[in-house]
């Protein structure tokens, strides 16, 4: 069981991040919710290390390596040195998440911490999505209450669908940061230059984004099919997250991936309606 003072710390960290995750996980039983907050707090910390401006790559690498060592100490010696690692130790004891999934998340953050990612090939992009999203899913489904191979299939597909949707939503913001996460193969096929300063004006951008949206849609379908083989109650949080993300693809398509119209998001009323539908169901 996570200590009350540690619960307070990680809950405050999650709440302060401004993520809808904070409210979405409230449908879980308190002990499972606190476990998910611990996982999110870990992800938030290592993501902040990777994204922090003004720090060189070796410094970020060293901090990320420190977290690899903390995860190793949790699994091999049961040693925790802060509120987040103490909370994670309880998660490990209660739900048996795999050590390699924590390490994969850190590896994914290290991919982002170095030189800007610009038009990765499909294999690199798939590895990136697995590390920064599907690995989080593999940890999460165990806390939700399903450690079956089918639950891992949900995490594999849904993580990719979610991350590809994030990439499509954030094309303009990423370009401003000198990054392009759209795959080189789809950019080349659409005649889009792999140049952050030119990508938004490229006539073929909608075609390239449409190809990535098709990849995301396929993964959402695969996740949906895999959920049918899982514990229905355990998959409720995953269904809620899918209901929040999947409609973004339809909105992006409706706009023909025109990023001059601003960032796509669902209105709050629609998120609440979708959540209510799932809860009633």
C-alpha positions as CSV (number, residue, x, y, z in Angstrom):
1,X,0.0,0.0,0.0
2,X,1.3,3.5,-0.9
3,X,1.9,5.8,2.1
4,X,-0.6,8.6,2.5
5,X,2.0,11.3,2.3
6,X,3.4,9.8,-0.9
7,X,-0.2,9.5,-2.3
8,X,-0.6,13.2,-1.6
9,X,2.7,14.1,-3.4
10,X,2.0,12.1,-6.6
11,X,-1.6,13.2,-6.7
12,X,-0.5,16.8,-6.5
13,X,2.1,16.3,-9.2
14,X,-0.5,14.7,-11.6
15,X,-3.1,17.4,-10.8
16,X,-0.6,20.2,-11.4
17,X,0.3,18.8,-14.8
18,X,-3.2,19.9,-16.1
19,X,-3.8,16.5,-17.7
20,X,-7.3,15.1,-18.2
21,X,-5.7,11.8,-17.0
22,X,-6.2,13.2,-13.4
23,X,-9.9,13.1,-13.7
24,X,-10.1,10.1,-16.0
25,X,-8.5,7.7,-13.6
26,X,-11.0,8.6,-10.8
27,X,-13.2,5.8,-12.2
28,X,-10.7,3.3,-10.7
29,X,-10.8,1.9,-7.2
30,X,-8.7,4.2,-5.0
31,X,-5.7,1.8,-4.8
32,X,-5.6,1.3,-8.5
33,X,-6.1,5.0,-9.1
34,X,-3.1,5.8,-6.9
35,X,-1.0,3.1,-8.7
36,X,-1.8,4.9,-12.0
37,X,-0.9,8.2,-10.5
38,X,2.5,6.8,-9.5
39,X,3.1,5.5,-13.1
40,X,2.0,8.9,-14.5
41,X,4.3,10.8,-12.1
42,X,7.2,8.6,-13.2
43,X,6.4,9.3,-16.8
44,X,6.0,13.0,-16.2
45,X,9.4,13.3,-14.5
46,X,11.4,11.5,-17.2
47,X,9.5,13.3,-19.9
48,X,10.4,16.7,-18.3
49,X,14.0,15.6,-18.2
50,X,14.0,14.9,-21.9
51,X,12.1,18.1,-22.8
52,X,13.9,20.7,-20.6
53,X,15.3,23.5,-22.6
54,X,18.8,24.8,-22.2
55,X,20.4,21.5,-21.0
56,X,22.8,19.5,-23.0
57,X,22.2,15.9,-24.0
58,X,24.9,14.4,-21.8
59,X,23.3,16.0,-18.7
60,X,19.9,14.6,-19.7
61,X,21.4,11.2,-20.4
62,X,22.9,11.1,-16.9
63,X,19.6,12.0,-15.3
64,X,17.8,9.4,-17.3
65,X,20.4,6.8,-16.4
66,X,19.8,7.7,-12.8
67,X,16.2,6.7,-13.3
68,X,17.2,3.4,-14.9
69,X,19.3,2.7,-11.8
70,X,16.3,3.6,-9.5
71,X,14.1,1.2,-11.4
72,X,16.7,-1.5,-11.2
73,X,17.1,-0.9,-7.4
74,X,13.3,-1.3,-7.0
75,X,13.2,-4.6,-8.7
76,X,16.5,-6.1,-7.6
77,X,16.7,-4.8,-4.0
78,X,13.4,-3.3,-3.1
79,X,15.1,0.1,-2.5
80,X,13.2,3.3,-2.9
81,X,14.6,6.8,-2.4
82,X,11.7,9.3,-2.9
83,X,7.9,9.5,-2.9
84,X,7.6,8.4,-6.5
85,X,9.9,5.4,-6.2
86,X,8.2,4.4,-2.9
87,X,4.9,4.5,-4.7
88,X,6.2,2.6,-7.6
89,X,7.6,-0.1,-5.3
90,X,4.0,-0.6,-4.0
91,X,2.8,-0.8,-7.6
92,X,5.4,-3.4,-8.4
93,X,4.5,-5.5,-5.4
94,X,0.8,-5.3,-6.0
95,X,0.4,-5.6,-9.8
96,X,3.7,-7.0,-11.1
97,X,4.4,-4.7,-14.0
98,X,7.5,-5.6,-16.0
99,X,10.8,-3.9,-15.4
100,X,11.5,-3.7,-19.1
101,X,8.5,-1.5,-19.7
102,X,9.7,1.1,-17.3
103,X,13.1,1.0,-19.0
104,X,11.5,1.2,-22.4
105,X,9.8,4.5,-21.4
106,X,13.1,5.9,-20.3
107,X,14.7,4.8,-23.6
108,X,11.9,6.5,-25.4
109,X,12.5,9.8,-23.5
110,X,16.2,9.5,-24.4
111,X,15.3,9.3,-28.1
112,X,13.6,12.7,-27.6
113,X,16.3,14.2,-25.5
114,X,19.0,14.2,-28.2
115,X,19.1,15.7,-31.6
116,X,15.6,16.7,-32.9
117,X,13.7,13.9,-34.5
118,X,13.1,14.8,-38.2
119,X,11.1,12.5,-40.5
120,X,12.0,9.1,-39.0
121,X,11.6,6.0,-41.0
122,X,8.6,3.8,-40.2
123,X,10.7,1.3,-38.2
124,X,12.2,4.1,-36.0
125,X,8.7,5.6,-35.6
126,X,7.2,2.3,-34.5
127,X,9.9,1.8,-31.9
128,X,9.4,5.3,-30.6
129,X,5.7,4.8,-30.3
130,X,6.2,1.5,-28.5
131,X,8.5,3.1,-26.0
132,X,6.7,6.3,-25.2
133,X,3.1,5.0,-25.4
134,X,2.7,1.2,-25.7
135,X,5.1,0.6,-22.8
136,X,3.0,2.9,-20.7
137,X,-0.1,0.9,-21.7
138,X,1.6,-2.4,-20.8
139,X,2.2,-1.0,-17.3
140,X,-1.3,0.4,-17.1
141,X,-3.3,-2.7,-18.0
142,X,-1.8,-4.5,-15.1
143,X,-2.9,-1.8,-12.7
144,X,-6.3,-1.8,-14.4
145,X,-6.6,-5.5,-13.5
146,X,-5.8,-7.5,-16.6
147,X,-2.3,-9.0,-17.2
148,X,-3.4,-11.3,-20.0
149,X,-1.7,-11.5,-23.5
150,X,-4.9,-9.9,-24.9
151,X,-4.4,-6.9,-22.6
152,X,-0.8,-6.6,-23.9
153,X,-2.3,-6.6,-27.4
154,X,-4.5,-3.7,-26.4
155,X,-1.5,-1.8,-25.1
156,X,0.5,-2.5,-28.2
157,X,-2.2,-1.3,-30.6
158,X,-3.8,1.5,-28.5
159,X,-0.5,3.0,-27.6
160,X,0.5,3.3,-31.2
161,X,-3.0,4.7,-32.2
162,X,-2.8,7.2,-29.4
163,X,0.8,8.4,-30.2
164,X,0.1,8.6,-33.9
165,X,-2.9,10.8,-33.1
166,X,-0.8,13.0,-30.9
167,X,1.8,13.3,-33.7
168,X,-1.0,14.4,-36.2
169,X,-2.5,16.8,-33.7
170,X,0.9,18.5,-33.0
171,X,2.4,18.8,-36.5
172,X,2.5,22.6,-36.3
173,X,3.8,22.8,-32.7
174,X,6.5,20.2,-33.5
175,X,7.6,22.1,-36.6
176,X,8.0,25.2,-34.5
177,X,10.4,23.2,-32.3
178,X,12.3,22.0,-35.3
179,X,10.8,18.5,-35.2
180,X,8.9,16.3,-37.6
181,X,7.5,13.0,-36.4
182,X,5.7,12.1,-39.6
183,X,7.5,9.2,-41.3
184,X,9.9,9.8,-44.1
185,X,8.2,7.2,-46.4
186,X,4.8,9.0,-46.3
187,X,6.4,12.4,-46.6
188,X,8.4,11.3,-49.7
189,X,5.3,9.7,-51.3
190,X,3.4,12.9,-50.9
191,X,6.3,15.2,-52.1
192,X,6.6,16.9,-48.7
193,X,10.0,18.2,-47.8
194,X,11.5,16.9,-44.5
195,X,12.1,20.4,-43.4
196,X,10.3,21.9,-40.4
197,X,10.4,25.4,-41.8
198,X,8.6,24.3,-45.0
199,X,6.4,21.4,-44.1
200,X,3.3,23.4,-43.2
201,X,3.1,25.0,-46.6
202,X,3.6,21.8,-48.6
203,X,0.7,20.9,-50.8
204,X,1.1,17.2,-50.1
205,X,1.0,17.5,-46.3
206,X,-2.7,16.5,-46.1
207,X,-1.9,13.3,-48.1
208,X,1.0,12.4,-45.8
209,X,-1.1,13.0,-42.7
210,X,-3.9,11.0,-44.2
211,X,-1.6,8.0,-44.5
212,X,-0.5,8.4,-40.8
213,X,-4.2,8.7,-39.8
214,X,-4.9,5.4,-41.6
215,X,-2.1,3.8,-39.5
216,X,-3.7,5.2,-36.3
217,X,-7.2,4.0,-37.3
218,X,-5.9,0.5,-37.9
219,X,-4.3,0.4,-34.5
220,X,-7.5,1.7,-32.8
221,X,-9.4,-1.1,-34.6
222,X,-6.9,-3.7,-33.4
223,X,-7.1,-2.4,-29.9
224,X,-10.9,-2.5,-30.0
225,X,-10.8,-6.1,-31.2
226,X,-8.3,-7.1,-28.5
227,X,-10.4,-5.5,-25.7
228,X,-13.2,-8.0,-26.5
229,X,-10.9,-10.7,-25.3
230,X,-10.1,-8.9,-22.0
231,X,-11.8,-8.3,-18.7
232,X,-14.5,-5.7,-19.5
233,X,-14.3,-3.9,-16.2
234,X,-10.5,-3.7,-16.4
235,X,-10.6,-2.2,-19.9
236,X,-13.0,0.6,-18.9
237,X,-10.3,3.3,-18.5
238,X,-8.8,2.2,-21.9
239,X,-12.2,2.6,-23.5
240,X,-12.6,6.0,-22.0
241,X,-9.2,7.1,-23.3
242,X,-10.0,5.7,-26.8
243,X,-13.3,7.6,-26.8
244,X,-11.3,10.8,-26.1
245,X,-8.6,10.3,-28.7
246,X,-10.3,8.5,-31.6
247,X,-12.6,11.4,-32.5
248,X,-9.6,13.7,-32.9
249,X,-8.8,11.8,-36.1
250,X,-12.2,12.5,-37.5
251,X,-11.8,16.2,-36.7
252,X,-8.4,16.4,-38.3
253,X,-9.7,14.8,-41.4
254,X,-12.7,17.1,-41.5
255,X,-10.2,20.0,-41.5
256,X,-8.1,18.3,-44.2
257,X,-5.2,18.6,-41.8
258,X,-5.1,22.3,-42.2
259,X,-3.0,23.4,-39.2
260,X,-3.6,27.1,-39.9
261,X,-7.0,26.6,-38.1
262,X,-5.3,26.0,-34.8
263,X,-4.8,22.9,-32.6
264,X,-7.6,20.3,-32.6
265,X,-9.2,19.3,-29.3
266,X,-12.6,18.0,-28.3
267,X,-15.0,20.4,-26.5
268,X,-15.3,19.7,-22.8
269,X,-19.0,18.9,-23.1
270,X,-18.2,16.2,-25.7
271,X,-15.6,14.6,-23.4
272,X,-18.0,14.5,-20.6
273,X,-20.7,13.1,-22.8
274,X,-18.4,10.3,-24.0
275,X,-17.4,9.5,-20.4
276,X,-21.0,9.4,-19.3
277,X,-21.9,7.0,-22.1
278,X,-19.1,4.6,-21.1
279,X,-19.9,4.8,-17.4
280,X,-23.6,4.1,-18.0
281,X,-22.7,1.3,-20.4
